[in-house]
Each structure stands twice: as structure tokens, then as C-alpha cells.
Amino acid sequence: MEPPDNVLSSLQTLLEGVSKAVIKQKPEDIAGFLACYFQEFIDFQKGLFVPVLI
């Protein structure tokens, strides 16, 4: 059973975004970076994201 096209498209978009973020930021701790990235992504989807301005 293959996943629907919208799932594949969403997954591809998600992986492209996180890959670009890792390449741009060059984190020393990639696993930690991914944990923060996906937590911020979840918070954004729930409307809880508050950007930090530096």
C-alpha cells in the first residue's frame, strides 16, 4: 500500500526545509538542532510559535 501523493509531497517539502536549515546553520549537534527545529515547527503549526529576534 503506497501513501497518498499529498503525504509524499508534504514529506518531501519538510525534508527539503530541514535539510536547507542544517546546511545553512551548520550545527555541531545535528540531533539537538533537529529536535529544536521540529519543536518550533510543531509550535508554529499550533499557533504557539513566538520568533526570537536577535
mmCIF file of the N, C-alpha and C atoms, coordinates in Angstrom:
data_MODEL
# 
_entry.id   MODEL 
# 
loop_
_atom_site.group_PDB 
_atom_site.id 
_atom_site.type_symbol 
_atom_site.label_atom_id 
_atom_site.label_alt_id 
_atom_site.label_comp_id 
_atom_site.label_asym_id 
_atom_site.label_entity_id 
_atom_site.label_seq_id 
_atom_site.pdbx_PDB_ins_code 
_atom_site.Cartn_x 
_atom_site.Cartn_y 
_atom_site.Cartn_z 
_atom_site.occupancy 
_atom_site.B_iso_or_equiv 
_atom_site.pdbx_formal_charge 
_atom_site.auth_seq_id 
_atom_site.auth_comp_id 
_atom_site.auth_asym_id 
_atom_site.auth_atom_id 
_atom_site.pdbx_PDB_model_num 
ATOM 1   N N  . MET A 1 1  ? 0.840  -1.181 0.000  1.00 0.00 ? 1  MET A N  1 
ATOM 2   C CA . MET A 1 1  ? 0.000  0.000  0.000  1.00 0.00 ? 1  MET A CA 1 
ATOM 3   C C  . MET A 1 1  ? 0.884  1.243  0.000  1.00 0.00 ? 1  MET A C  1 
ATOM 4   N N  . GLU A 1 2  ? 0.712  2.084  -0.981 1.00 0.00 ? 2  GLU A N  1 
ATOM 5   C CA . GLU A 1 2  ? 1.508  3.302  -1.094 1.00 0.00 ? 2  GLU A CA 1 
ATOM 6   C C  . GLU A 1 2  ? 0.799  4.474  -0.423 1.00 0.00 ? 2  GLU A C  1 
ATOM 7   N N  . PRO A 1 3  ? 1.586  5.386  0.174  1.00 0.00 ? 3  PRO A N  1 
ATOM 8   C CA . PRO A 1 3  ? 0.967  6.567  0.792  1.00 0.00 ? 3  PRO A CA 1 
ATOM 9   C C  . PRO A 1 3  ? 0.384  7.488  -0.274 1.00 0.00 ? 3  PRO A C  1 
ATOM 10  N N  . PRO A 1 4  ? -0.606 8.278  0.109  1.00 0.00 ? 4  PRO A N  1 
ATOM 11  C CA . PRO A 1 4  ? -1.192 9.241  -0.839 1.00 0.00 ? 4  PRO A CA 1 
ATOM 12  C C  . PRO A 1 4  ? -0.149 10.256 -1.312 1.00 0.00 ? 4  PRO A C  1 
ATOM 13  N N  . ASP A 1 5  ? -0.375 10.803 -2.492 1.00 0.00 ? 5  ASP A N  1 
ATOM 14  C CA . ASP A 1 5  ? 0.560  11.778 -3.064 1.00 0.00 ? 5  ASP A CA 1 
ATOM 15  C C  . ASP A 1 5  ? 0.769  12.983 -2.162 1.00 0.00 ? 5  ASP A C  1 
ATOM 16  N N  . ASN A 1 6  ? -0.291 13.424 -1.471 1.00 0.00 ? 6  ASN A N  1 
ATOM 17  C CA . ASN A 1 6  ? -0.138 14.606 -0.613 1.00 0.00 ? 6  ASN A CA 1 
ATOM 18  C C  . ASN A 1 6  ? 0.810  14.334 0.560  1.00 0.00 ? 6  ASN A C  1 
ATOM 19  N N  . VAL A 1 7  ? 0.846  13.081 1.030  1.00 0.00 ? 7  VAL A N  1 
ATOM 20  C CA . VAL A 1 7  ? 1.772  12.731 2.112  1.00 0.00 ? 7  VAL A CA 1 
ATOM 21  C C  . VAL A 1 7  ? 3.204  12.768 1.588  1.00 0.00 ? 7  VAL A C  1 
ATOM 22  N N  . LEU A 1 8  ? 3.413  12.202 0.413  1.00 0.00 ? 8  LEU A N  1 
ATOM 23  C CA . LEU A 1 8  ? 4.755  12.208 -0.171 1.00 0.00 ? 8  LEU A CA 1 
ATOM 24  C C  . LEU A 1 8  ? 5.224  13.628 -0.457 1.00 0.00 ? 8  LEU A C  1 
ATOM 25  N N  . SER A 1 9  ? 4.338  14.461 -0.966 1.00 0.00 ? 9  SER A N  1 
ATOM 26  C CA . SER A 1 9  ? 4.682  15.847 -1.264 1.00 0.00 ? 9  SER A CA 1 
ATOM 27  C C  . SER A 1 9  ? 5.006  16.610 0.016  1.00 0.00 ? 9  SER A C  1 
ATOM 28  N N  . SER A 1 10 ? 4.198  16.416 1.058  1.00 0.00 ? 10 SER A N  1 
ATOM 29  C CA . SER A 1 10 ? 4.431  17.095 2.337  1.00 0.00 ? 10 SER A CA 1 
ATOM 30  C C  . SER A 1 10 ? 5.743  16.643 2.961  1.00 0.00 ? 10 SER A C  1 
ATOM 31  N N  . LEU A 1 11 ? 6.019  15.348 2.890  1.00 0.00 ? 11 LEU A N  1 
ATOM 32  C CA . LEU A 1 11 ? 7.263  14.820 3.452  1.00 0.00 ? 11 LEU A CA 1 
ATOM 33  C C  . LEU A 1 11 ? 8.465  15.370 2.698  1.00 0.00 ? 11 LEU A C  1 
ATOM 34  N N  . GLN A 1 12 ? 8.371  15.428 1.386  1.00 0.00 ? 12 GLN A N  1 
ATOM 35  C CA . GLN A 1 12 ? 9.466  15.967 0.584  1.00 0.00 ? 12 GLN A CA 1 
ATOM 36  C C  . GLN A 1 12 ? 9.720  17.429 0.942  1.00 0.00 ? 12 GLN A C  1 
ATOM 37  N N  . THR A 1 13 ? 8.665  18.213 1.067  1.00 0.00 ? 13 THR A N  1 
ATOM 38  C CA . THR A 1 13 ? 8.798  19.628 1.425  1.00 0.00 ? 13 THR A CA 1 
ATOM 39  C C  . THR A 1 13 ? 9.431  19.780 2.803  1.00 0.00 ? 13 THR A C  1 
ATOM 40  N N  . LEU A 1 14 ? 8.987  18.964 3.756  1.00 0.00 ? 14 LEU A N  1 
ATOM 41  C CA . LEU A 1 14 ? 9.519  19.011 5.113  1.00 0.00 ? 14 LEU A CA 1 
ATOM 42  C C  . LEU A 1 14 ? 11.004 18.666 5.127  1.00 0.00 ? 14 LEU A C  1 
ATOM 43  N N  . LEU A 1 15 ? 11.380 17.608 4.421  1.00 0.00 ? 15 LEU A N  1 
ATOM 44  C CA . LEU A 1 15 ? 12.781 17.194 4.390  1.00 0.00 ? 15 LEU A CA 1 
ATOM 45  C C  . LEU A 1 15 ? 13.666 18.213 3.674  1.00 0.00 ? 15 LEU A C  1 
ATOM 46  N N  . GLU A 1 16 ? 13.146 18.834 2.630  1.00 0.00 ? 16 GLU A N  1 
ATOM 47  C CA . GLU A 1 16 ? 13.911 19.880 1.943  1.00 0.00 ? 16 GLU A CA 1 
ATOM 48  C C  . GLU A 1 16 ? 14.153 21.063 2.877  1.00 0.00 ? 16 GLU A C  1 
ATOM 49  N N  . GLY A 1 17 ? 13.122 21.457 3.613  1.00 0.00 ? 17 GLY A N  1 
ATOM 50  C CA . GLY A 1 17 ? 13.250 22.589 4.533  1.00 0.00 ? 17 GLY A CA 1 
ATOM 51  C C  . GLY A 1 17 ? 14.248 22.331 5.639  1.00 0.00 ? 17 GLY A C  1 
ATOM 52  N N  . VAL A 1 18 ? 14.158 21.166 6.261  1.00 0.00 ? 18 VAL A N  1 
ATOM 53  C CA . VAL A 1 18 ? 15.064 20.860 7.365  1.00 0.00 ? 18 VAL A CA 1 
ATOM 54  C C  . VAL A 1 18 ? 16.488 20.665 6.845  1.00 0.00 ? 18 VAL A C  1 
ATOM 55  N N  . SER A 1 19 ? 16.637 20.103 5.664  1.00 0.00 ? 19 SER A N  1 
ATOM 56  C CA . SER A 1 19 ? 17.973 19.928 5.079  1.00 0.00 ? 19 SER A CA 1 
ATOM 57  C C  . SER A 1 19 ? 18.623 21.277 4.804  1.00 0.00 ? 19 SER A C  1 
ATOM 58  N N  . LYS A 1 20 ? 17.862 22.210 4.259  1.00 0.00 ? 20 LYS A N  1 
ATOM 59  C CA . LYS A 1 20 ? 18.388 23.553 3.990  1.00 0.00 ? 20 LYS A CA 1 
ATOM 60  C C  . LYS A 1 20 ? 18.785 24.246 5.292  1.00 0.00 ? 20 LYS A C  1 
ATOM 61  N N  . ALA A 1 21 ? 17.975 24.069 6.333  1.00 0.00 ? 21 ALA A N  1 
ATOM 62  C CA . ALA A 1 21 ? 18.281 24.695 7.623  1.00 0.00 ? 21 ALA A CA 1 
ATOM 63  C C  . ALA A 1 21 ? 19.580 24.142 8.204  1.00 0.00 ? 21 ALA A C  1 
ATOM 64  N N  . VAL A 1 22 ? 19.780 22.827 8.105  1.00 0.00 ? 22 VAL A N  1 
ATOM 65  C CA . VAL A 1 22 ? 21.010 22.211 8.619  1.00 0.00 ? 22 VAL A CA 1 
ATOM 66  C C  . VAL A 1 22 ? 22.216 22.710 7.831  1.00 0.00 ? 22 VAL A C  1 
ATOM 67  N N  . ILE A 1 23 ? 22.098 22.764 6.519  1.00 0.00 ? 23 ILE A N  1 
ATOM 68  C CA . ILE A 1 23 ? 23.211 23.229 5.683  1.00 0.00 ? 23 ILE A CA 1 
ATOM 69  C C  . ILE A 1 23 ? 23.532 24.694 5.980  1.00 0.00 ? 23 ILE A C  1 
ATOM 70  N N  . LYS A 1 24 ? 22.502 25.510 6.157  1.00 0.00 ? 24 LYS A N  1 
ATOM 71  C CA . LYS A 1 24 ? 22.702 26.942 6.415  1.00 0.00 ? 24 LYS A CA 1 
ATOM 72  C C  . LYS A 1 24 ? 23.306 27.188 7.799  1.00 0.00 ? 24 LYS A C  1 
ATOM 73  N N  . GLN A 1 25 ? 22.775 26.507 8.816  1.00 0.00 ? 25 GLN A N  1 
ATOM 74  C CA . GLN A 1 25 ? 23.199 26.762 10.197 1.00 0.00 ? 25 GLN A CA 1 
ATOM 75  C C  . GLN A 1 25 ? 24.476 26.015 10.594 1.00 0.00 ? 25 GLN A C  1 
ATOM 76  N N  . LYS A 1 26 ? 24.745 24.883 9.947  1.00 0.00 ? 26 LYS A N  1 
ATOM 77  C CA . LYS A 1 26 ? 25.920 24.056 10.252 1.00 0.00 ? 26 LYS A CA 1 
ATOM 78  C C  . LYS A 1 26 ? 26.049 23.770 11.757 1.00 0.00 ? 26 LYS A C  1 
ATOM 79  N N  . PRO A 1 27 ? 25.016 23.201 12.360 1.00 0.00 ? 27 PRO A N  1 
ATOM 80  C CA . PRO A 1 27 ? 25.071 22.960 13.808 1.00 0.00 ? 27 PRO A CA 1 
ATOM 81  C C  . PRO A 1 27 ? 26.082 21.867 14.166 1.00 0.00 ? 27 PRO A C  1 
ATOM 82  N N  . GLU A 1 28 ? 26.716 22.013 15.325 1.00 0.00 ? 28 GLU A N  1 
ATOM 83  C CA . GLU A 1 28 ? 27.626 20.967 15.809 1.00 0.00 ? 28 GLU A CA 1 
ATOM 84  C C  . GLU A 1 28 ? 26.831 19.746 16.259 1.00 0.00 ? 28 GLU A C  1 
ATOM 85  N N  . ASP A 1 29 ? 25.686 19.983 16.872 1.00 0.00 ? 29 ASP A N  1 
ATOM 86  C CA . ASP A 1 29 ? 24.826 18.905 17.371 1.00 0.00 ? 29 ASP A CA 1 
ATOM 87  C C  . ASP A 1 29 ? 23.600 18.813 16.459 1.00 0.00 ? 29 ASP A C  1 
ATOM 88  N N  . ILE A 1 30 ? 23.705 18.004 15.425 1.00 0.00 ? 30 ILE A N  1 
ATOM 89  C CA . ILE A 1 30 ? 22.620 17.925 14.444 1.00 0.00 ? 30 ILE A CA 1 
ATOM 90  C C  . ILE A 1 30 ? 21.351 17.363 15.075 1.00 0.00 ? 30 ILE A C  1 
ATOM 91  N N  . ALA A 1 31 ? 21.479 16.345 15.916 1.00 0.00 ? 31 ALA A N  1 
ATOM 92  C CA . ALA A 1 31 ? 20.291 15.762 16.552 1.00 0.00 ? 31 ALA A CA 1 
ATOM 93  C C  . ALA A 1 31 ? 19.578 16.800 17.419 1.00 0.00 ? 31 ALA A C  1 
ATOM 94  N N  . GLY A 1 32 ? 20.335 17.561 18.189 1.00 0.00 ? 32 GLY A N  1 
ATOM 95  C CA . GLY A 1 32 ? 19.749 18.614 19.015 1.00 0.00 ? 32 GLY A CA 1 
ATOM 96  C C  . GLY A 1 32 ? 19.111 19.702 18.172 1.00 0.00 ? 32 GLY A C  1 
ATOM 97  N N  . PHE A 1 33 ? 19.781 20.058 17.081 1.00 0.00 ? 33 PHE A N  1 
ATOM 98  C CA . PHE A 1 33 ? 19.238 21.055 16.161 1.00 0.00 ? 33 PHE A CA 1 
ATOM 99  C C  . PHE A 1 33 ? 17.909 20.578 15.590 1.00 0.00 ? 33 PHE A C  1 
ATOM 100 N N  . LEU A 1 34 ? 17.864 19.307 15.158 1.00 0.00 ? 34 LEU A N  1 
ATOM 101 C CA . LEU A 1 34 ? 16.631 18.760 14.593 1.00 0.00 ? 34 LEU A CA 1 
ATOM 102 C C  . LEU A 1 34 ? 15.511 18.735 15.627 1.00 0.00 ? 34 LEU A C  1 
ATOM 103 N N  . ALA A 1 35 ? 15.844 18.413 16.873 1.00 0.00 ? 35 ALA A N  1 
ATOM 104 C CA . ALA A 1 35 ? 14.830 18.410 17.928 1.00 0.00 ? 35 ALA A CA 1 
ATOM 105 C C  . ALA A 1 35 ? 14.228 19.804 18.090 1.00 0.00 ? 35 ALA A C  1 
ATOM 106 N N  . CYS A 1 36 ? 15.079 20.822 18.132 1.00 0.00 ? 36 CYS A N  1 
ATOM 107 C CA . CYS A 1 36 ? 14.589 22.202 18.252 1.00 0.00 ? 36 CYS A CA 1 
ATOM 108 C C  . CYS A 1 36 ? 13.815 22.623 17.012 1.00 0.00 ? 36 CYS A C  1 
ATOM 109 N N  . TYR A 1 37 ? 14.325 22.266 15.841 1.00 0.00 ? 37 TYR A N  1 
ATOM 110 C CA . TYR A 1 37 ? 13.678 22.630 14.575 1.00 0.00 ? 37 TYR A CA 1 
ATOM 111 C C  . TYR A 1 37 ? 12.258 22.079 14.530 1.00 0.00 ? 37 TYR A C  1 
ATOM 112 N N  . PHE A 1 38 ? 12.128 20.793 14.835 1.00 0.00 ? 38 PHE A N  1 
ATOM 113 C CA . PHE A 1 38 ? 10.803 20.185 14.746 1.00 0.00 ? 38 PHE A CA 1 
ATOM 114 C C  . PHE A 1 38 ? 9.875  20.649 15.864 1.00 0.00 ? 38 PHE A C  1 
ATOM 115 N N  . GLN A 1 39 ? 10.415 20.972 17.047 1.00 0.00 ? 39 GLN A N  1 
ATOM 116 C CA . GLN A 1 39 ? 9.565  21.512 18.107 1.00 0.00 ? 39 GLN A CA 1 
ATOM 117 C C  . GLN A 1 39 ? 9.034  22.880 17.703 1.00 0.00 ? 39 GLN A C  1 
ATOM 118 N N  . GLU A 1 40 ? 9.889  23.714 17.105 1.00 0.00 ? 40 GLU A N  1 
ATOM 119 C CA . GLU A 1 40 ? 9.433  25.023 16.627 1.00 0.00 ? 40 GLU A CA 1 
ATOM 120 C C  . GLU A 1 40 ? 8.417  24.864 15.501 1.00 0.00 ? 40 GLU A C  1 
ATOM 121 N N  . PHE A 1 41 ? 8.616  23.868 14.652 1.00 0.00 ? 41 PHE A N  1 
ATOM 122 C CA . PHE A 1 41 ? 7.677  23.590 13.565 1.00 0.00 ? 41 PHE A CA 1 
ATOM 123 C C  . PHE A 1 41 ? 6.309  23.205 14.131 1.00 0.00 ? 41 PHE A C  1 
ATOM 124 N N  . ILE A 1 42 ? 6.301  22.349 15.144 1.00 0.00 ? 42 ILE A N  1 
ATOM 125 C CA . ILE A 1 42 ? 5.043  21.934 15.786 1.00 0.00 ? 42 ILE A CA 1 
ATOM 126 C C  . ILE A 1 42 ? 4.376  23.132 16.451 1.00 0.00 ? 42 ILE A C  1 
ATOM 127 N N  . ASP A 1 43 ? 5.161  23.936 17.176 1.00 0.00 ? 43 ASP A N  1 
ATOM 128 C CA . ASP A 1 43 ? 4.611  25.120 17.833 1.00 0.00 ? 43 ASP A CA 1 
ATOM 129 C C  . ASP A 1 43 ? 4.018  26.087 16.811 1.00 0.00 ? 43 ASP A C  1 
ATOM 130 N N  . PHE A 1 44 ? 4.703  26.252 15.682 1.00 0.00 ? 44 PHE A N  1 
ATOM 131 C CA . PHE A 1 44 ? 4.211  27.129 14.616 1.00 0.00 ? 44 PHE A CA 1 
ATOM 132 C C  . PHE A 1 44 ? 2.872  26.624 14.086 1.00 0.00 ? 44 PHE A C  1 
ATOM 133 N N  . GLN A 1 45 ? 2.779  25.319 13.868 1.00 0.00 ? 45 GLN A N  1 
ATOM 134 C CA . GLN A 1 45 ? 1.530  24.745 13.363 1.00 0.00 ? 45 GLN A CA 1 
ATOM 135 C C  . GLN A 1 45 ? 0.388  24.927 14.359 1.00 0.00 ? 45 GLN A C  1 
ATOM 136 N N  . LYS A 1 46 ? 0.700  24.883 15.645 1.00 0.00 ? 46 LYS A N  1 
ATOM 137 C CA . LYS A 1 46 ? -0.323 25.041 16.680 1.00 0.00 ? 46 LYS A CA 1 
ATOM 138 C C  . LYS A 1 46 ? -0.608 26.512 16.988 1.00 0.00 ? 46 LYS A C  1 
ATOM 139 N N  . GLY A 1 47 ? 0.129  27.413 16.355 1.00 0.00 ? 47 GLY A N  1 
ATOM 140 C CA . GLY A 1 47 ? -0.051 28.836 16.605 1.00 0.00 ? 47 GLY A CA 1 
ATOM 141 C C  . GLY A 1 47 ? 0.629  29.308 17.867 1.00 0.00 ? 47 GLY A C  1 
ATOM 142 N N  . LEU A 1 48 ? 1.577  28.522 18.371 1.00 0.00 ? 48 LEU A N  1 
ATOM 143 C CA . LEU A 1 48 ? 2.261  28.860 19.616 1.00 0.00 ? 48 LEU A CA 1 
ATOM 144 C C  . LEU A 1 48 ? 3.636  29.459 19.393 1.00 0.00 ? 48 LEU A C  1 
ATOM 145 N N  . PHE A 1 49 ? 4.068  29.519 18.144 1.00 0.00 ? 49 PHE A N  1 
ATOM 146 C CA . PHE A 1 49 ? 5.430  29.957 17.840 1.00 0.00 ? 49 PHE A CA 1 
ATOM 147 C C  . PHE A 1 49 ? 5.584  31.450 18.070 1.00 0.00 ? 49 PHE A C  1 
ATOM 148 N N  . VAL A 1 50 ? 6.613  31.809 18.813 1.00 0.00 ? 50 VAL A N  1 
ATOM 149 C CA . VAL A 1 50 ? 6.961  33.210 19.029 1.00 0.00 ? 50 VAL A CA 1 
ATOM 150 C C  . VAL A 1 50 ? 8.404  33.370 18.577 1.00 0.00 ? 50 VAL A C  1 
ATOM 151 N N  . PRO A 1 51 ? 8.634  34.077 17.463 1.00 0.00 ? 51 PRO A N  1 
ATOM 152 C CA . PRO A 1 51 ? 10.006 34.209 16.963 1.00 0.00 ? 51 PRO A CA 1 
ATOM 153 C C  . PRO A 1 51 ? 10.891 34.975 17.936 1.00 0.00 ? 51 PRO A C  1 
ATOM 154 N N  . VAL A 1 52 ? 12.131 34.554 18.022 1.00 0.00 ? 52 VAL A N  1 
ATOM 155 C CA . VAL A 1 52 ? 13.117 35.223 18.868 1.00 0.00 ? 52 VAL A CA 1 
ATOM 156 C C  . VAL A 1 52 ? 13.942 36.118 17.964 1.00 0.00 ? 52 VAL A C  1 
ATOM 157 N N  . LEU A 1 53 ? 13.913 37.407 18.260 1.00 0.00 ? 53 LEU A N  1 
ATOM 158 C CA . LEU A 1 53 ? 14.678 38.363 17.463 1.00 0.00 ? 53 LEU A CA 1 
ATOM 159 C C  . LEU A 1 53 ? 16.013 38.616 18.132 1.00 0.00 ? 53 LEU A C  1 
ATOM 160 N N  . ILE A 1 54 ? 17.069 38.429 17.370 1.00 0.00 ? 54 ILE A N  1 
ATOM 161 C CA . ILE A 1 54 ? 18.422 38.623 17.918 1.00 0.00 ? 54 ILE A CA 1 
ATOM 162 C C  . ILE A 1 54 ? 19.056 39.796 17.225 1.00 0.00 ? 54 ILE A C  1 
# 
